[in-house]
Each structure stands twice: as structure tokens, then as C-alpha cells.
């Protein structure tokens, strides 16, 4: 039924309906996250280059300021000549790079061993508090003992093979990683724990759904710390036990007065540690960006 306005009544203005608010476009947010990720990766690479330049400047400056003998102290130019411009440069590179490959393999074994042990131990500590109260003081006590003092016992028990490399490298990695991961697992908001508990979730479900995701930044911080630590553990195992890799090469070069080879080995393993640290930082930024955990300014 159509209704009409009474005669003489003023015409009502026609009201145009307001447009409904459109849902926010996710594209700007994705673009901002992508830019933040690229900035984080760029900062990681710039940090790597800055560290490299700083090390070279300090190295060269120390030789000049302390007036060290060129027979013992080799400059960056000496190392470059030894590896690239001397007549035997190809053979020198082959010796150093073959040893580096062995050391990186040993470092990977120690890294995986120590990190897995740290993550498993941290989860057990969070699930079973008496285990943490019992074993954490023991772990800290073992951490205070110099590894070089424990090495003879480790070698006697495990021999001079890969098992000793795994144990020595794992010991270097496990303790700082364990402390970081435990702190990360305990950093989850208590309100989220309450939600899982209200819905009847078990302690393992609470750790899996709340604690582990919240600990991802701490886990990646542990990985960054563990990468150079694993290389240190590999060098120590090679020096004390296996006799191969860059640890054994540097040890033999020092005893045979081959200072060019010694410095080249030190420089190459240092560059490898810096590069792997930068790579770990880039991977951390990528993963945390995917999880939405990349902090501004990283």
C-alpha cells in the first residue's frame, strides 16, 4: 500500500544510505611486513660487513701499533697473498678449505647435539619442575668446569672419533642454549596457560600450544649464540682429540713454524663463523616474520 503526504506538507529530503565500511585491505599490512623484513635482512648484512671491516682494521692496526715482527704476525695482505697470489696459492687454498670442510662438519654435529639436548632438557624442566630443581644446578656446576680439563676424561670414554666431537661440541652449545630456551618457555603469558587449562588441556598441550610458540625468539637467539660456539667446540675437539680439520691444521702449523698457514686457518674459520652467524640471523628474521613475531627495529 502506497502512502502519500498530506497536501501542503513539506517534502522530506531524500536520505542517501551511508556506504558500509569496507573490510580493511590486508595488502598494506603485508607490504609493511615485507618492508620490515627486508630492512631486518639489510641490517643483518650491514652488521656482518661492519664487523668484518672492524676486525680487519683492529688486526692491521694492532700489527702496526705494536710493531710486531712480520715473520710471526701476518697482515691481511699476507693472508690474501698466501691464498690467492702466491705460486702455491691453489695448493694452499686446497689445504685450508679441505680442513674447513671437516671443521664445519664437526661443528654441525656438535651444534645439532647440543641444541637438541638443550630443547629436550628445557621442555622437561618446564613439564617437571622437580627435574629442573635437581638438574639445573648440576648443569651450571658442569658449566663452570673448564672444558679443556674435562677433555681427557671425555677422550678416555668416547675415544678420538665422532662421538668425542659430538660430546665436546654439544657441551659448548648446550648450556647457554638451555638457559635461553628455558627462559623463553617460561615467558608465555599466564592468561594463555589459563585458557588451555580451562579447556582441559594437558601440561604437554600447554607446552606445545603456548610455551613453544612463545619461546621461538629465545630459540633463535640460542641458535645465533650456538653457531660460533659449535665452531669453537669443533676446533677444540680437533685440537685435543681427532687431530684433523682446521684445529689440527692450526696446531701442526704452529709446531712446524708455518705461520702463513696458521694465520690463513684462523682467518678462514673466523670468516666462516661470522658468515654463519649472519645467516642464522637472516633465517631468524624470515621465520619470525612468517610467525608475526618480528620486533620493530630488528
RODO-2510 file (C-alpha; in nm, 4 decimals, decimal comma):
residues 298
     n   res          X          Y          Z
     1     x     0,0000     0,0000     0,0000
     2     x     0,1408     0,3370    -0,1057
     3     x     0,1157     0,6297     0,1340
     4     x     0,1095     0,9913     0,0183
     5     x     0,1983     1,3047     0,2073
     6     x    -0,0921     1,5273     0,3060
     7     x    -0,1452     1,8342     0,0894
     8     x     0,0682     2,1320     0,1857
     9     x     0,3169     1,9190     0,3760
    10     x     0,6826     1,9996     0,3178
    11     x     0,8698     1,7500     0,1078
    12     x     1,1107     1,5411     0,3124
    13     x     1,4676     1,5354     0,1787
    14     x     1,5745     1,2067     0,0392
    15     x     1,8365     1,0409     0,2592
    16     x     2,1130     0,8575     0,0823
    17     x     2,2225     0,5498     0,2793
    18     x     2,5795     0,5722     0,4036
    19     x     2,8139     0,3216     0,2458
    20     x     2,9070     0,0312     0,4669
    21     x     3,2667     0,0305     0,5808
    22     x     3,4711    -0,1981     0,3635
    23     x     3,6914    -0,4521     0,5308
    24     x     4,0478    -0,3373     0,5697
    25     x     4,2691    -0,4325     0,2822
    26     x     4,5375    -0,6779     0,4000
    27     x     4,7744    -0,5714     0,1250
    28     x     4,9157    -0,2605     0,3046
    29     x     4,9825    -0,4687     0,6168
    30     x     5,1596    -0,7343     0,4099
    31     x     5,3639    -0,4687     0,2317
    32     x     5,4656    -0,3145     0,5637
    33     x     5,5670    -0,6550     0,6982
    34     x     5,7663    -0,7242     0,3830
    35     x     5,9460    -0,3904     0,4094
    36     x     6,0230    -0,4548     0,7760
    37     x     6,1643    -0,7962     0,6866
    38     x     6,3817    -0,6537     0,4100
    39     x     6,5083    -0,3846     0,6470
    40     x     6,5922    -0,6510     0,9062
    41     x     6,7810    -0,8597     0,6499
    42     x     6,9631    -0,5500     0,5252
    43     x     7,0652    -0,4612     0,8808
    44     x     7,1952    -0,8157     0,9325
    45     x     7,4100    -0,7954     0,6209
    46     x     7,5360    -0,4479     0,7103
    47     x     7,6225    -0,5734     1,0590
    48     x     7,8203    -0,8577     0,9028
    49     x     8,0115    -0,6209     0,6745
    50     x     8,0691    -0,3741     0,9571
    51     x     8,2033    -0,6485     1,1831
    52     x     8,4303    -0,7733     0,9055
    53     x     8,5728    -0,4265     0,8427
    54     x     8,6200    -0,3674     1,2163
    55     x     8,8093    -0,6946     1,2606
    56     x     9,0400    -0,6156     0,9679
    57     x     9,1094    -0,2627     1,0959
    58     x     9,1858    -0,3857     1,4505
    59     x     9,4022    -0,6679     1,3133
    60     x     9,6079    -0,4415     1,0878
    61     x     9,6213    -0,1620     1,3442
    62     x     9,7489    -0,3965     1,6171
    63     x    10,0337    -0,5165     1,3936
    64     x    10,1360    -0,1590     1,3100
    65     x    10,0941    -0,0051     1,6563
    66     x    10,2632    -0,2911     1,8416
    67     x    10,5358    -0,3141     1,5760
    68     x    10,5047    -0,6924     1,5562
    69     x    10,7515    -0,8952     1,3557
    70     x    10,6326    -0,9764     1,0050
    71     x    10,7816    -1,3239     1,0478
    72     x    10,5248    -1,4120     1,3146
    73     x    10,2380    -1,1650     1,2696
    74     x    10,0829    -1,1825     0,9253
    75     x     9,8751    -0,8952     0,7905
    76     x     9,5529    -0,9286     0,5893
    77     x     9,7563    -0,8682     0,2738
    78     x     9,9897    -1,1571     0,3650
    79     x     9,6919    -1,3900     0,4072
    80     x     9,5444    -1,2809     0,0728
    81     x     9,8784    -1,3438    -0,0980
    82     x     9,9099    -1,6858     0,0674
    83     x     9,5655    -1,7924    -0,0507
    84     x     9,5357    -1,6210    -0,3899
    85     x     9,8527    -1,4765    -0,5471
    86     x    10,1487    -1,6951    -0,4487
    87     x    10,2634    -1,9655    -0,6930
    88     x    10,1371    -2,2319    -0,4499
    89     x     9,8141    -2,0461    -0,3759
    90     x     9,5897    -2,3162    -0,5244
    91     x     9,7531    -2,5827    -0,3095
    92     x     9,7325    -2,3585    -0,0033
    93     x     9,3622    -2,2975    -0,0632
    94     x     9,3001    -2,6683    -0,1067
    95     x     9,4655    -2,7482     0,2271
    96     x     9,2744    -2,4774     0,4139
    97     x     8,9361    -2,5400     0,2500
    98     x     8,9551    -2,9188     0,2959
    99     x     9,0297    -2,8662     0,6637
   100     x     8,7477    -2,6105     0,6865
   101     x     8,5025    -2,8631     0,5424
   102     x     8,5955    -3,1150     0,8122
   103     x     8,5628    -2,8499     1,0835
   104     x     8,2209    -2,7356     0,9611
   105     x     8,1034    -3,0973     0,9590
   106     x     8,2240    -3,1398     1,3168
   107     x     8,0628    -2,8090     1,4135
   108     x     7,7314    -2,9231     1,2643
   109     x     7,7449    -3,2449     1,4688
   110     x     7,8131    -3,0560     1,7907
   111     x     7,5540    -2,7897     1,7083
   112     x     7,2747    -3,0415     1,6475
   113     x     7,3713    -3,2495     1,9513
   114     x     7,3844    -2,9550     2,1883
   115     x     7,0746    -2,7778     2,0569
   116     x     6,8572    -3,0910     2,0634
   117     x     6,9763    -3,1684     2,4153
   118     x     6,9020    -2,8093     2,5217
   119     x     6,5489    -2,8077     2,3759
   120     x     6,4594    -3,1508     2,5182
   121     x     6,6046    -3,0576     2,8560
   122     x     6,4200    -2,7242     2,8620
   123     x     6,0859    -2,8917     2,7810
   124     x     6,1445    -3,1482     3,0571
   125     x     6,2325    -2,8698     3,3004
   126     x     5,9069    -2,6892     3,2231
   127     x     5,6934    -3,0041     3,2399
   128     x     5,8541    -3,1418     3,5552
   129     x     5,9715    -2,8723     3,7948
   130     x     6,1498    -3,1185     4,0303
   131     x     6,3696    -3,2203     3,7349
   132     x     6,4707    -2,8569     3,6852
   133     x     6,5402    -2,8065     4,0559
   134     x     6,7582    -3,1192     4,0566
   135     x     6,9462    -3,0953     3,7272
   136     x     6,9855    -2,7220     3,6628
   137     x     7,2370    -2,6735     3,9494
   138     x     7,4287    -2,9767     3,8210
   139     x     7,4309    -2,8288     3,4701
   140     x     7,5591    -2,4952     3,5975
   141     x     7,8265    -2,6741     3,8033
   142     x     7,9459    -2,8633     3,4958
   143     x     7,9429    -2,5371     3,3002
   144     x     8,1857    -2,3845     3,5480
   145     x     8,4425    -2,6625     3,4896
   146     x     8,6853    -2,5718     3,2059
   147     x     8,6195    -2,7959     2,9092
   148     x     8,9900    -2,8472     2,8495
   149     x     9,0081    -3,0083     3,1959
   150     x     8,7207    -3,2443     3,1096
   151     x     8,8610    -3,3321     2,7658
   152     x     9,0953    -3,6146     2,8784
   153     x     8,8075    -3,7898     3,0555
   154     x     8,5801    -3,7449     2,7532
   155     x     8,8501    -3,8821     2,5209
   156     x     8,9088    -4,1817     2,7501
   157     x     8,5366    -4,2647     2,7497
   158     x     8,4426    -4,1904     2,3880
   159     x     8,7716    -4,2309     2,2016
   160     x     8,9022    -3,9976     1,9323
   161     x     8,6213    -4,0160     1,6806
   162     x     8,2911    -3,8508     1,6006
   163     x     8,1425    -3,9352     1,9423
   164     x     8,4000    -3,7150     2,1155
   165     x     8,3343    -3,4365     1,8640
   166     x     7,9613    -3,4589     1,9409
   167     x     8,0187    -3,4553     2,3171
   168     x     8,2675    -3,1662     2,3236
   169     x     8,0724    -2,9592     2,0715
   170     x     7,7456    -3,0407     2,2463
   171     x     7,8816    -2,9278     2,5825
   172     x     7,9872    -2,5916     2,4370
   173     x     7,6412    -2,5420     2,2827
   174     x     7,4029    -2,6931     2,5360
   175     x     7,4454    -2,4716     2,8423
   176     x     7,3796    -2,1220     2,7011
   177     x     7,1049    -2,2640     2,4777
   178     x     6,9431    -2,4422     2,7728
   179     x     6,9240    -2,1266     2,9824
   180     x     6,7801    -1,9224     2,6935
   181     x     6,5190    -2,1790     2,5913
   182     x     6,4032    -2,2360     2,9495
   183     x     6,3586    -1,8604     2,9939
   184     x     6,1669    -1,8446     2,6646
   185     x     5,9350    -2,1301     2,7572
   186     x     5,8528    -1,9592     3,0875
   187     x     5,7864    -1,6234     2,9175
   188     x     5,4461    -1,7215     2,7765
   189     x     5,1561    -1,5087     2,9133
   190     x     4,9862    -1,6821     3,2102
   191     x     4,6448    -1,5959     3,0616
   192     x     4,7103    -1,8300     2,7700
   193     x     4,8017    -2,1063     3,0104
   194     x     4,4724    -2,0462     3,1885
   195     x     4,2813    -2,0768     2,8598
   196     x     4,4378    -2,4147     2,7824
   197     x     4,3708    -2,5313     3,1378
   198     x     4,0065    -2,4206     3,1251
   199     x     3,9532    -2,6238     2,8082
   200     x     4,1020    -2,9302     2,9750
   201     x     4,4388    -2,9273     2,8011
   202     x     4,7218    -3,1338     2,9451
   203     x     5,0585    -2,9993     3,0505
   204     x     5,2081    -3,1199     2,7224
   205     x     4,9316    -2,9422     2,5271
   206     x     5,0085    -2,6257     2,7234
   207     x     5,3774    -2,6504     2,6351
   208     x     5,3079    -2,7374     2,2705
   209     x     5,0402    -2,4753     2,2037
   210     x     5,1568    -2,1886     2,4254
   211     x     5,5107    -2,2207     2,5608
   212     x     5,6925    -2,3398     2,2474
   213     x     5,5463    -2,0701     2,0152
   214     x     5,6250    -1,8036     2,2755
   215     x     5,9826    -1,9341     2,3029
   216     x     6,0628    -1,9029     1,9317
   217     x     6,2570    -1,5731     1,9678
   218     x     6,4611    -1,7237     2,2527
   219     x     6,5214    -2,0383     2,0498
   220     x     6,6583    -1,8412     1,7566
   221     x     6,8712    -1,6322     1,9911
   222     x     7,0127    -1,9611     2,1192
   223     x     7,0828    -2,0708     1,7624
   224     x     7,2737    -1,7497     1,6895
   225     x     7,4816    -1,7939     2,0037
   226     x     7,5372    -2,1636     1,9361
   227     x     7,6714    -2,1275     1,5806
   228     x     8,0107    -1,9750     1,6761
   229     x     8,0115    -2,1879     1,9913
   230     x     7,9796    -2,5046     1,7828
   231     x     8,2772    -2,3984     1,5703
   232     x     8,4800    -2,3354     1,8864
   233     x     8,3849    -2,6786     2,0167
   234     x     8,4812    -2,8403     1,6858
   235     x     8,8230    -2,6706     1,6876
   236     x     8,8795    -2,7782     2,0462
   237     x     8,7821    -3,1390     1,9690
   238     x     9,0138    -3,1422     1,6674
   239     x     9,2989    -2,9931     1,8634
   240     x     9,2662    -3,2306     2,1614
   241     x     9,1216    -3,5481     2,0108
   242     x     9,0873    -3,6062     1,6374
   243     x     9,3863    -3,4118     1,5006
   244     x     9,2105    -3,3291     1,1734
   245     x     9,0180    -3,0263     1,0475
   246     x     9,1325    -2,6706     1,0984
   247     x     9,2022    -2,7347     1,4661
   248     x     9,4603    -2,9990     1,3810
   249     x     9,5943    -2,7940     1,0878
   250     x     9,6467    -2,4830     1,3024
   251     x     9,8099    -2,6916     1,5756
   252     x    10,0522    -2,8532     1,3310
   253     x    10,1239    -2,5211     1,1587
   254     x    10,2198    -2,3645     1,4927
   255     x    10,4522    -2,6535     1,5818
   256     x    10,6127    -2,6509     1,2351
   257     x    10,6544    -2,2697     1,2255
   258     x    10,4206    -2,2382     0,9247
   259     x    10,2813    -1,9024     1,0277
   260     x    10,1250    -1,8242     0,6908
   261     x     9,9153    -2,1410     0,7114
   262     x     9,8338    -2,0741     1,0762
   263     x     9,7038    -1,7227     1,0080
   264     x     9,5158    -1,8350     0,6988
   265     x     9,3397    -2,1047     0,9013
   266     x     9,2454    -1,8588     1,1754
   267     x     9,1154    -1,6046     0,9229
   268     x     8,9120    -1,8571     0,7249
   269     x     8,7453    -2,0098     1,0309
   270     x     8,6698    -1,6608     1,1665
   271     x     8,5075    -1,5615     0,8369
   272     x     8,3058    -1,8840     0,8399
   273     x     8,1828    -1,8147     1,1939
   274     x     8,0814    -1,4573     1,1046
   275     x     7,9052    -1,5703     0,7868
   276     x     7,7134    -1,8472     0,9644
   277     x     7,6127    -1,6080     1,2425
   278     x     7,4789    -1,3622     0,9832
   279     x     7,2976    -1,6468     0,8044
   280     x     7,1376    -1,7571     1,1307
   281     x     7,0195    -1,4006     1,1894
   282     x     6,8670    -1,3797     0,8402
   283     x     6,6860    -1,7133     0,8880
   284     x     6,5630    -1,5921     1,2277
   285     x     6,4175    -1,2775     1,0718
   286     x     6,2472    -1,4787     0,7958
   287     x     6,0868    -1,7278     1,0351
   288     x     5,9809    -1,4699     1,2935
   289     x     5,8317    -1,2550     1,0175
   290     x     5,6254    -1,5521     0,8995
   291     x     5,5077    -1,6098     1,2551
   292     x     5,4327    -1,2397     1,3086
   293     x     5,6936    -1,2165     1,5861
   294     x     5,9475    -0,9886     1,4169
   295     x     6,0012    -0,6992     1,6544
   296     x     6,0305    -0,3450     1,5158
   297     x     6,3888    -0,2352     1,4923
   298     x     6,5250    -0,5854     1,4267
***
